[in-house]
């Protein structure tokens, strides 16, 4: 996408009504080192007829200001707590950043996989790397594309919310833009995920264990060595993966779409990158714990309510054994996550500041079930949904007009791209070019 982006205006948006002035503690899961980065979404919208640019911008700004009333902590600033290792948010209505920009890109450009990892970086011009410097927790950029189409870039500080919470905010924001009102009643209650002395034994938590690096693992994944890829799996392709997994087992086992797809992606990735046979590899994937803890977290809890599931094996086993074997590893990793497991993670990240290492790891995040495809600002549902930047983290994103479809987005070391596509593609699915 050889196009320019020009920032026209940057505005600090504060809540439209008075909000509490207070300091709120973030949970141990919010505060963990692993989440010190932004969640960044990119949504594109077809041209909307009937309103001019200035009217649209005014409506979006007002909607953001209104959404920041119930979600007023997102207008605050994060700092380290004076006592302890956690974080807290100072709520003084400091505001979120809104950016208006114009681009020479056409909306059809976003149907094509980026040529390099940071190609779309300017669709969210302010990239907040470290919120502890007093940077904003929420950045929204509306970029006008050719012919009146729109790209919406949104960045959230991950320490404030997880994927579920961030998209709940986006849909509330969209309701204010579309309808002028929202019934959003977000729940803070971060104390529910405070340490409770369950014990911090890490034996059952391989996500925090380091493994030997037998191949200069991280040197393969610098940005200049990565090529973005994108492959869409429709309902037929996912059914085919399930059939393959089922026929390679003696006993009858039914796997979910996530279990077979994540196993297939992990195997394809490992086969393409030629790791040493005895290199330990891990698949880390986020698991929503809202209904896995006791008692369950309240509805509309928008903090980080995720822990990492961890499937682990050698490169040889991953590439040589069957799809069902790997899908079973994923399923077992999911089944381990219950109330005790979660509470142990809370203790570990709080007491020892445990954090996953990068060696041998493929991280996967499931955006396809968050509701991003429903974020309607009054311009209709988004035409495309994805990340601002493609990266070595694998994202499963929704496909518009395909309820059961999933787009797999992953930046792969360039030397392995062709082999990765060959391994991943089935006869029914398709790669973006």
C-alpha positions in Angstrom: 0.0 0.0 0.0 2.2 2.8 -1.3 0.1 5.7 0.1 0.6 8.8 2.2 -1.1 9.7 5.5 -1.3 13.3 6.6 -2.4 14.1 10.2 -4.8 17.1 10.0 -5.6 17.6 13.7 -4.9 16.1 17.1 -7.4 16.7 20.0 -7.5 15.7 23.6 -11.0 14.4 24.3 -12.2 14.6 27.9 -15.4 13.1 29.4 -18.5 15.1 28.4 -19.7 15.1 32.0 -18.0 15.4 35.4 -16.4 12.1 36.5 -15.0 10.9 39.8 -11.5 12.2 40.7 -9.8 9.2 42.3 -7.0 6.7 42.1 -8.0 3.2 41.2 -5.8 0.1 41.7 -5.3 -2.2 38.8 -5.3 -6.0 39.4 -2.3 -8.3 39.5 -3.3 -9.5 36.0 -3.6 -5.9 34.7 -0.2 -5.1 36.2 1.8 -8.0 34.9 4.9 -7.2 32.8 3.6 -9.3 29.9 0.8 -6.8 29.2 2.9 -3.6 29.0 1.9 -3.0 25.3 -1.1 -1.6 23.4 -3.9 -3.5 21.8 -4.2 -1.8 18.4 -7.2 -2.4 16.1 -7.8 -1.2 12.5 -11.3 -1.2 11.1 -12.3 0.1 7.6 -15.7 1.4 6.5 -17.2 1.9 3.1 -18.2 5.4 2.1 -21.3 6.7 4.0 -23.6 9.0 2.1 -25.7 11.7 3.7 -23.2 13.5 6.0 -20.1 15.6 5.3 -16.7 15.1 6.9 -17.0 17.9 9.5 -20.3 16.6 10.7 -19.0 13.0 11.0 -15.9 14.2 12.9 -18.0 16.2 15.3 -20.3 13.2 15.9 -17.3 10.9 16.5 -15.6 13.3 18.9 -18.9 13.8 20.9 -19.5 10.0 21.0 -16.0 9.5 22.4 -16.5 12.2 25.0 -19.8 10.5 26.1 -18.3 7.0 26.1 -15.5 8.3 28.5 -18.1 9.1 31.1 -19.0 5.4 32.1 -15.5 4.4 31.1 -13.8 7.3 32.8 -10.6 5.4 33.9 -9.7 5.3 30.2 -9.3 9.1 30.4 -6.8 8.7 33.2 -3.1 8.0 33.5 -1.3 4.9 34.8 1.5 4.9 37.3 3.3 2.4 39.5 1.9 2.1 43.0 4.2 3.5 45.7 4.0 0.3 47.8 4.0 -3.0 46.0 4.7 -4.0 42.4 1.3 -3.2 40.9 -0.1 -0.4 38.9 -2.8 2.2 39.5 -4.7 4.6 37.4 -5.1 8.3 38.4 -8.5 9.5 37.3 -8.6 13.3 36.8 -10.3 13.4 33.3 -6.9 13.9 31.6 -8.5 12.7 28.4 -8.0 10.4 25.4 -6.3 11.4 22.1 -8.3 11.8 18.9 -6.5 12.2 15.6 -8.0 13.2 12.3 -6.0 12.3 9.2 -6.3 11.9 5.4 -4.7 9.2 3.2 -4.3 8.6 -0.5 -5.2 4.9 0.2 -8.3 3.2 -1.2 -10.4 1.0 1.0 -9.6 -1.9 -1.4 -5.9 -1.6 -0.4 -6.8 -3.1 3.0 -8.0 -6.3 1.4 -4.4 -7.1 0.5 -1.9 -8.4 2.9 0.7 -5.7 3.9 4.1 -6.0 2.3 6.0 -5.4 5.5 5.2 -5.4 9.2 4.7 -1.7 9.9 3.2 -0.7 6.5 0.0 0.6 8.2 1.6 2.1 11.3 0.5 5.6 10.3 -3.2 4.6 10.5 -2.6 5.0 14.3 0.1 7.7 14.3 0.5 7.8 18.1 2.0 4.5 19.3 2.0 4.4 23.1 4.9 2.2 24.1 5.1 3.0 27.8 2.1 4.2 29.8 4.2 4.7 32.8 5.6 7.9 31.2 2.2 9.5 31.6 1.0 8.8 28.0 -2.7 8.5 27.2 -4.4 5.1 27.7 -6.7 5.4 24.7 -5.9 6.8 21.2 -8.4 6.9 18.4 -7.5 7.9 14.8 -10.1 8.5 12.0 -8.4 8.5 8.6 -10.3 9.6 5.5 -9.5 7.3 2.6 -10.3 7.9 -1.1 -13.9 8.4 -2.1 -15.2 9.0 1.5 -14.2 5.7 3.0 -12.8 5.6 6.5 -10.1 3.8 8.5 -10.5 3.7 12.2 -7.4 3.0 14.2 -7.8 2.4 18.0 -5.1 1.8 20.6 -5.8 0.7 24.2 -3.2 0.3 26.9 -3.5 -3.5 27.6 -3.0 -2.9 31.3 -6.5 -1.3 31.3 -8.5 -4.0 29.5 -8.4 -7.2 27.6 -9.8 -7.9 24.2 -13.3 -8.5 25.5 -13.3 -5.3 27.6 -11.8 -3.2 24.8 -14.4 -4.3 22.3 -17.2 -3.7 24.8 -16.0 -0.1 25.0 -15.8 0.2 21.2 -19.4 -1.0 20.8 -20.5 1.5 23.4 -18.6 4.2 21.7 -20.2 3.1 18.4 -23.7 3.3 20.0 -23.1 6.8 21.1 -22.0 7.7 17.6 -24.9 6.0 15.9 -27.7 6.5 18.4 -26.6 9.3 20.7 -26.9 7.0 23.7 -25.7 3.7 25.1 -26.7 1.4 27.9 -23.2 0.6 28.8 -22.6 -0.2 32.5 -18.9 -1.2 32.7 -17.7 -2.9 35.9 -14.3 -2.0 37.5 -14.0 -4.5 40.4 -10.3 -5.2 39.8 -10.0 -6.3 43.5 -11.7 -9.6 42.4 -8.4 -10.6 40.8 -6.1 -9.6 43.7 -3.8 -12.2 45.2 -5.6 -14.5 47.7 -2.7 -16.7 49.0 -3.5 -19.8 46.9 0.3 -20.4 46.7 2.6 -19.6 43.9 4.0 -22.9 42.9 5.0 -22.6 39.2 5.4 -26.4 38.6 2.1 -26.5 36.8 2.6 -23.3 34.8 5.0 -24.1 31.9 4.0 -20.7 30.3 6.5 -19.1 32.7 9.3 -21.7 32.3 12.3 -20.8 30.2 13.4 -23.4 27.6 16.9 -23.8 26.1 17.5 -21.9 22.9 19.0 -24.3 20.5 18.7 -22.2 17.3 19.1 -18.5 18.0 15.3 -18.4 18.1 14.7 -14.6 18.5 17.2 -13.6 15.9 14.8 -15.1 13.3 12.0 -12.7 14.3 13.4 -9.1 13.9 10.9 -6.9 12.0 13.2 -6.7 8.9 13.2 -10.5 8.6 9.4 -10.9 8.8 6.8 -11.1 6.0 3.1 -10.6 6.9 0.8 -13.5 5.8 -3.0 -13.8 5.7 -5.1 -16.9 5.1 -8.9 -17.2 5.4 -10.5 -20.4 6.7 -14.2 -20.6 5.9 -16.7 -23.1 7.5 -15.8 -25.8 4.9 -12.1 -25.5 5.6 -12.6 -25.7 9.4 -14.9 -28.8 8.9 -12.2 -30.4 6.9 -9.6 -29.8 9.6 -12.0 -31.4 12.2 -12.5 -34.4 9.9 -8.7 -34.9 9.5 -8.2 -34.7 13.3 -11.1 -37.1 13.9 -9.9 -39.8 11.5 -6.4 -39.9 12.9 -7.6 -40.9 16.4 -8.5 -44.3 17.7 -11.2 -43.1 20.0 -14.0 -40.7 18.9 -13.1 -37.2 20.1 -14.7 -33.9 19.0 -12.5 -30.9 18.7 -13.5 -27.3 18.6 -12.6 -25.1 15.6 -10.1 -23.2 17.7 -8.4 -26.5 18.8 -7.9 -27.8 15.3 -7.1 -24.5 13.7 -4.5 -23.5 16.3 -2.9 -26.9 16.0 -2.8 -26.7 12.3 -1.3 -23.2 12.3 1.3 -24.2 15.0 2.4 -27.3 13.0 2.5 -25.4 9.7 4.7 -22.6 11.3 7.1 -25.1 12.9 7.5 -27.1 9.7 8.2 -24.0 7.7 10.9 -22.7 10.1 13.1 -25.8 10.4 13.8 -25.8 14.1 16.2 -28.4 15.6 14.2 -31.6 16.4 14.8 -31.3 20.2 13.9 -27.6 20.4 11.1 -27.2 22.9 8.2 -25.2 21.3 5.2 -23.6 23.0 1.9 -22.4 21.8 0.6 -19.7 24.2 -3.0 -18.6 23.8 -5.3 -16.3 25.8 -8.1 -17.9 27.7 -11.1 -15.9 29.0 -11.5 -16.7 32.7 -14.6 -14.7 33.4 -16.6 -17.9 33.9 -13.7 -20.1 35.0 -13.1 -18.5 38.4 -15.3 -18.9 41.4 -17.4 -16.9 41.8 -17.6 -15.8 38.2 -16.6 -12.3 37.3 -19.6 -9.9 36.9 -20.9 -9.1 33.4 -19.3 -6.1 31.8 -16.1 -6.5 33.8 -13.6 -4.9 31.4 -10.3 -5.5 33.0 -7.8 -8.2 32.1 -9.6 -11.5 32.7 -7.3 -13.7 30.7 -4.5 -16.2 31.4 -2.3 -18.0 29.0 -2.9 -21.6 28.0 0.3 -23.4 27.1 0.7 -26.4 24.8 4.3 -27.6 24.7 6.2 -30.3 22.8 9.5 -30.8 20.8 9.8 -29.5 17.3 10.1 -33.2 16.1 6.8 -34.2 17.8 5.0 -31.1 16.6 6.0 -31.7 13.0 5.9 -35.5 12.8 2.9 -36.4 14.9 -0.7 -36.1 13.7 -3.0 -33.1 13.7 -5.2 -34.8 16.4 -2.1 -35.3 18.6 -1.4 -31.5 18.5 -5.1 -30.6 18.9 -5.2 -32.8 22.0 -2.3 -30.8 23.5 -4.2 -27.6 22.9 -7.4 -29.1 24.4 -5.5 -30.3 27.5 -3.9 -26.9 28.0 -7.4 -25.3 27.9 -8.9 -27.9 30.3 -6.2 -27.2 33.0 -7.5 -23.6 33.4 -9.9 -23.5 36.4 -10.2 -21.4 39.5 -7.1 -22.8 41.3 -5.0 -22.4 38.2 -6.1 -18.8 37.7 -5.4 -17.9 41.4 -2.0 -19.5 41.1 -1.2 -17.3 38.1 -2.4 -14.2 40.0 0.0 -15.1 42.9 2.9 -15.8 40.5 2.6 -12.5 38.6 2.1 -10.6 41.8 4.8 -12.1 44.0 7.5 -13.1 41.6 6.6 -10.9 38.6 6.5 -14.1 36.5 6.4 -13.4 32.7 6.6 -15.7 29.7 9.9 -15.9 27.9 10.0 -15.6 24.1 12.2 -18.5 23.2 10.3 -21.3 21.4 7.0 -19.4 21.6 4.2 -18.8 19.2 1.5 -16.5 20.8 -2.0 -16.7 19.4 -4.9 -14.4 20.2 -8.5 -15.0 19.1 -10.1 -11.7 18.0 -12.7 -13.6 16.0 -15.1 -13.9 18.9 -14.8 -10.4 20.4 -17.5 -8.6 18.3 -15.2 -6.3 16.3 -17.2 -7.0 13.1 -20.2 -5.3 14.9 -18.6 -2.0 15.6 -21.0 0.3 13.7 -20.3 4.1 14.1 -23.3 4.9 11.8 -21.4 3.9 8.7 -22.5 0.3 8.7 -20.4 -2.6 10.0 -16.7 -2.6 9.1 -15.6 -3.9 5.7 -12.3 -5.2 7.2 -11.0 -5.9 10.7 -7.4 -6.5 11.7 -4.4 -5.2 13.6 -2.5 -1.9 12.9 0.7 -3.9 12.4 1.2 -7.5 11.5 3.6 -9.2 13.9 5.1 -12.5 14.9 2.0 -12.9 17.2 -0.7 -14.9 15.4 -4.2 -13.2 15.3 -7.4 -14.9 14.4 -9.7 -12.2 13.2 -13.4 -12.2 12.0 -14.3 -12.2 8.4 -17.2 -9.9 7.4 -20.3 -11.8 6.1 -18.8 -15.1 7.1 -20.1 -15.9 10.6 -17.9 -19.0 10.9 -15.0 -17.7 8.9 -11.6 -16.9 10.4 -8.7 -14.9 8.9 -5.3 -16.1 10.2 -2.8 -13.2 10.3 0.8 -13.9 11.2 4.2 -12.4 10.2 6.6 -15.2 9.3 10.4 -15.1 8.9 10.8 -14.5 5.2 12.8 -17.6 4.5 9.9 -19.8 5.6 6.9 -17.9 4.0 6.4 -20.1 0.9 6.7 -23.3 3.0 4.3 -21.9 5.6 1.7 -21.1 3.0 2.1 -24.6 1.4 1.6 -26.2 4.8 -1.3 -24.1 5.9 -3.4 -23.8 2.8 -6.2 -26.4 2.2 -7.9 -26.7 -1.2 -10.9 -24.8 0.1 -9.3 -21.8 1.7 -7.5 -18.8 0.3 -4.5 -16.6 1.0 -4.5 -12.8 0.6 -2.0 -11.7 -2.1 
